[in-house]
């Protein structure tokens, strides 16, 4: 089958951009090639592979898993079903973390990323704040394998730990702790919808009310923060007030919440002064 004929057929089942990217992935051709060489014939093996990918995409599997990578802050990160696909809204967490690091004015600030997944947050922090000493933890060995590979591919210096939140860190203290923890309510219907049902459930929900992991992080973070250090974490659109209340009750100061581009509460933070 010709490239242009295949694209025409695929567009009836999936988005045009998705179809083009899958075609480039399988054939190794550039977008320019697809435009200037539409008569190029697919091999039987390529047709078979593309049919499988289109069927998976049509069933709702994230494009990033099919391509094996996703973009985040202008960089490419390997992804697999062992990790969440990095979201654009999480880039704001990196921006805020960098701003807090600048305010702290530490020569070698120690930074911790809790539940690192693909490593996108910790790697970007290490690359965009080269003086920082960045550590990252995840409870999943498979996720850590992806994160380590991404760190090597991007040339980032990150110390990786397999840990259930702070459990393996001993008495280590940090100037900044960031996290994008599981915060979806276990009964949220979106978990069974397209996209999310293909991603690791462990990274999406606490199998409770969506605040269990946030409660644990907020409760344990003071033992791992230097005086004046900050805790920042992403949360659900309707969890801003609960997050602020948890931070305040735990003794954090300067508690605040930032909204995402849609105007929803998305990131909360507090400073530990004790």
SETIMI-18374 format. One record per residue: z, y, x of N, C-alpha, C, O in turn. Coordinates in steps of 0.05 Angstrom, whole numbers, plus 5000, padded with zeros to 4 digits. Last residue first. Layout:
BEGIN
ZYXZYXZYXZYX;...
This chain:
BEGIN
622355105211625055005218625254915246627354825256;617355235194618755425212621455325221622655455238;611155035178613754925182615255105203614355115226;606855255126607755285154610655185156612355255140;601854945085604455065089605155065118604254905134;596354885039597554885066600355015065601055155046;590654595005593254735005594554705033593854525048;584354614975585854575000588554724998588554964991;582654694922581554474938583154414963583354184971;581554964857583554914879582654664895581954464883;574955204844577155014839579054994863578155014886;570355494852572655634842575055454836576955544823;566255244877566155234848568555384836568755404811;567655274930565455444921565255454890564155644879;574855204926572255134936570155324924570855504910;580755584944578855474925576255394939575555494960;587155464974584455584975582655434955582955194950;594055614971591855444963589255594964589155834957;600355635008598055754994595955544989595955325000;606555805036604955605021602755745006603155954993;610156025072607456135071605555935056603155905064;613855415088613555695082610655775082608855625089;616954805068614754945081614755235071615555295049;620754495042621654695060619454845075620055005093;619354155001619854035027620754235048621454155070;618254504960620654344958621354214984623754164989;613254704979615554884977618154724976620054794989;610054234975610454375001612854555000614454545019;610254134920611253934939611754064966613854004979;607954594899610654534892611854334912614154354920;602754554919604454774928607354714922609154784938;601154094892601254094921602954314931604554284950;601354254838603054034847603354044878605553994888;597254654841600054724834601954504843604054574855;592654334855593554554871596554624866598054654885;590153934828592653864842593754094858595654054874;585153944806587354004788590153954801592153924787;581653794846581354064834583754144816584254384812;585353444898583653464875583653734862585453894867;585453654968586553514944584653554921582553694923;586653695038584853725016586153564992587553374996;591654035077590453795066588653865042589154055027;595454245133593254305114592154045103591753855118;601054495163599954255150597854355130598454515113;602754815225601554815198600754535189599854375205;608455055263606054905259605254895230606754955212;613255285271610955465268608355325263606355455258;615454765311616254995296613955195295612755265316;611054195305612454385322613354625304611954675285;611653625264610553895268612354055287614754045285;613853155249611753135269610353405273608153425285;617453225210618453085234616353065256616952985278;614253455169616153615185617153485210617753625230;611253005147610053195166612053355181611653405205;613652705107613952615134612952815155613652805179;612452975058615252905065615652835095617652905106;606953025060608553265059611453205067612753365081;605452485059604752655081606552895083607452975104;607552315009608552195034607852365058609552395076;604752634973607652644974608752545001610452655013;599552454984600252734990603352764991604352905009;599851944964599451984993600152265001601252305022;600852054909602751894924602351934954604351974969;597452314875599152484892600952324910602452444926;594751974843593152144860594852314878593652454895;597951614816597251864802595652054819595052274810;595251034844597351144827596351404814594151404803;591850884882592450684861594750774845596250604833;590151284912592751174920593550954901595750844904;583051304926585351314908587851184920587650994936;579551314971579151484948581651524931582251744922;580350945010580151225019579851424996579851664999;580350474982582750544997582750835005584850965007;575150414966577050504946579650594960580950784950;569550635000572050485003574250584984575050814986;563950684954565450784976568150634977569050524957;561550534907560550404932562250484956562050354977;563550844868564250564867563250404891563950174895;561451354879564251294887564850994886566350894903;555751234861556651364885559451264893559651104912;556951214791555051204813556251344838557651544835;563751034772561151154769559351114793560251004813;568950894778567050684770564250784767562450624760;571451364789571551154809569650924803568750784821;571251674743569251724764569251504785567151454798;575651574712573251434706571051464728569251304730;581951464739579751654737577151504733576451334749;586351164749584951114724582651314719581551324697;588351344797587351064796585751014770584050834770;586251984818587951824801586751544797584251524794;584852134885583752094858585651904843586551704853;586252204938587652364918586552334890587252484872;586952015004586151924978587652074956590152084956;586552625046587652365038586452265012585052414998;584852935095583452915070584152635059582652445062;588953355137588353095124586653135099586753335085;592153605196590153625175589753355162590153145175;596953955232596253695219594353745196594853915179;598554285291596954295266596454005257595553835273;601754185332601754465322600254485296600554675281;605953595332603353735333603654015323605454085308;609453055364609453295348606853445353605653435374;611852385365609752585372609852815353610152775329;615251965360616352225356614352445363615152675368;610651495333613251545345614351815339614451895316;605951355309605951595327608651655339608851845355;605250975271604850895298605151125318604551085342;606151255221607851025229607650955259609650895271;603751665193605051725219606351485232607551515254;598851265164599751545167601151585194599951545215;598650725196599150785168600451055167602951075169;593850685248596550755239596550805209594650905198;590550685306590750535282593550565271595450475284;588151265337590451095332590050945306589351055286;584651625388584551475362586951285360587651155380;583652245412585352005416585651865390586851975371;577452525430579452485409581052235416579852035425;572552895452574952765463577052765441578352965435;565652795437568252915430570552755442570452515442;560252655437561452745462564152885457564753085471;557852415395557952705394559252825419559553065421;558351875407555751975403555652285404553652405412;563951825409562351785433559651905430558652035449;565251925355566352095377564752065402564152265415;562551515330561751785325562851975346561452165355;565551085348562651095355561651385351560051475366;570551205325570251195355567251225363566651365382;569151155270570051415282569751425312568751615323;568050615266565950805260566651075273564951205285;573050415280570750335296568450535291567050605310;576150615238576550715266574250645284573550795302;574350305196573850585196574150705224572550865232;576249805212573349845209572650135209570650215220;581849875211580449835237577449875235576249975254;585150345173582950155172581750115200580550305210;588650755177589850495174587750275175588450045179;587751245227586851125203588050845201588450715222;588351865263589351605255587951515230586951665214;587352265321586552195294587551915288587451735305;588352855361588852575355588052515327588052695310;586353335408586053225381586652925380585652775396;587953885437588353605443588553465416590553465402;583654445446585454285429585653995439583653885449;579754705473582354695486584354515471586454445481;575254695439575354515462578054495476578654295489;573954715380576254835393576854655418578654495418;569454435367569454725361571954865371572055115371;570653915382568254045393568354345389567454495406;575253795353575253765382572953915395573254025417;573453895301575654055312575654035342576054235356;569553485296568753765295570953955306570254145320;572953035301570853085320569953375320569553495341;576153085255577353095282575253155303575853295322;572253045213574053275216575053295244574853515256;569452545223568052805222569853045226569153225241;571352035223572052205246570852485245571152635264;570751725179568451735198569151895223567551885242;577651685175575151575164572951575185573151455206;582751915184580352045195577751935184575752085184;588251995168586251855151583551955159582052055142;589852605197590952375183588852255165587752395147;589352905257587752855233588652595220588352385232;592853365295592753095284591153095259591553255241;593153735356592153715329592153425320591453245336;596154185399595953895392595353875362596753985345;593354695440594554605414594154315409591954205414;594054975493593054705488594254595462596054425463;595555505483593655445504592355165500589955135503;595755795417596855595437594755535458592355525452;594956135373594556235401595856055421596956155441;595456125319597656015335597456095364599456125377;590556325301592956475296595256385314596856545323;587155905316586756165328589256345325590056485343;588955515282589255475310588955745325590355795345;587455735233590255705239590755665269592655765280;581855695239583055965235586055945242587156125255;581155145241580455305264581755585262582555695283;582755025188584254915211583655075236585455145251;578755275159581555365156583255275180584955415190;574254965175574355255179577255365178577955525195;575854455157575454505186575554805192576854885211;575754555102578254465115578154515145580154595157;570454655093572354875091575054805103576354985114;568254155096567654335118569554575117570354685138;569053925048571053865068570554035093572354065110;564654045018567054195013569254155034570954325038;560853655035560653935044563154095040563854265057;563753025056562853215035562753495046564253575063;562052405087563152675089561952865068559552865063;563351815053561151985062562252265064563452365044;568651405078567551585059565151735070564951775095;567450755108568451025108567251185086565151125075;565150265103567850265113569150545112571550575114;559750315091561650275069564550265077566350245060;558450815141558050545130559950525106561550705102;555451305184557151225162556450945153554250855157;555051745239554551475228556451435205558851505206;553252415233555352225236554451955224553451945202;550653005261550052755247552252555253553152525276;552153695246552053465264551453215247551753215223;552854115211550554125229550353895248548653895266;557353975181557454205199555154205220555654275243;554553365173557053505169557253725190557353665214;550352845146550653095161553353225153554253205131;550352135159550652365141551052615158551952595180;547351465162548451715173548651935152547351915131;544851045139546650985161547851235173549251215194;541551055096540451165121542251105145541351115168;544950815059542350695064541050795089539650655103;549251165061549650885069546950745075546750585093;546851635041547851625069548351335078547851285102;545851524988543551535006544551515035543251385052;550251084953549751334967547451324987547251125002;547750714898548950704925548250964940545951054939;545250714848547450904853548650894880550451054886;540850414838543350314827545750494833547950444823;537150674868536950704839539450604825540050694803;538650484918539050764912538950814882540550964871;537149944912539950014918540450304911542550374900;531650004905533249874884536149944888537549994868;530250234954529850384929531550264906532650414891;531349804988532850054991532550224965534550344957;527749404972530549354971532149614971534149644956;522949674982523549584954526549534952527749614932;523149725037523249955021523949884992525450034979;522449185053524849335060525249575043527449635034;517349085033519548925024522249075029523949085012;514249455062514349465033516749315022518049415003;515049265114516049525106516249555076518149675066;512548765111515348775117516549045109518749065099;507148915101508648765081511748775085513248795066;506349605122506249325127507749175105509349295091;502750145092505250015098504749715103502949595092;497550545118498350315102501050205111501650195135;495851225111497051015127498050795110499350835089;494251655081492751405078493851175094492950945091;497052095096497851955071496451695067497351525051;498052425143496952155144497551995119498651775122;500452905134497752915146496452635147494052615152;505352775109503552975097500652945107498752955092;507752415142507352335114505352525100503852445083;507952715190506252475188505652395159503452325152;511853085176509053175181507152945179504952965168;516252755174515352875149512452975152510852955134;514852185217516052445211515052545184513252435172;516251475215514351705214515951965208517951955195;519251025211519451175236517651415237517451555258;519350715166516850715181517150855208515450815226;524650765146523450495150520950505168520550325184;525551315145527451135158526150875165526450765187;521451515114521551595143523351395158522751325181;522951285066520351215077520351285107519351135123;527751545057527751255061525151165073525150985090;525952075051527752005073527851705078527951615101;522852025004521552105030523352025053522351915073;526651884966524451704972523151764999522551585014;529952334967531052084975528751884982529051745002;526252714947527352744974528452484984528052405007;525352504895523152534914524252544943523152414960;530052034867529252304874527052304896527052134913;527251424837529351574852528251854857525951914853;523151254803525751114803527951274817530251244809;518651524811519251464783522051334781523151314759;517951554865519051794851519651734822521151894810;515351084879518251104883519451334868521751314860;509951204868511351004852514451024854515851004835;509051594906508551654878510051454860511251534840;509951314953511751534946511451604916513451654903;505750944952508450854951510351074942512051034925;501351294957501651134933504451024930505551024907;502251505008502351674985502651524959503951624940;501851035040504251185039504451355014506451355000;498550465009498550715024501150865021502650825001;500049765017500050005000500050255018501350255038;
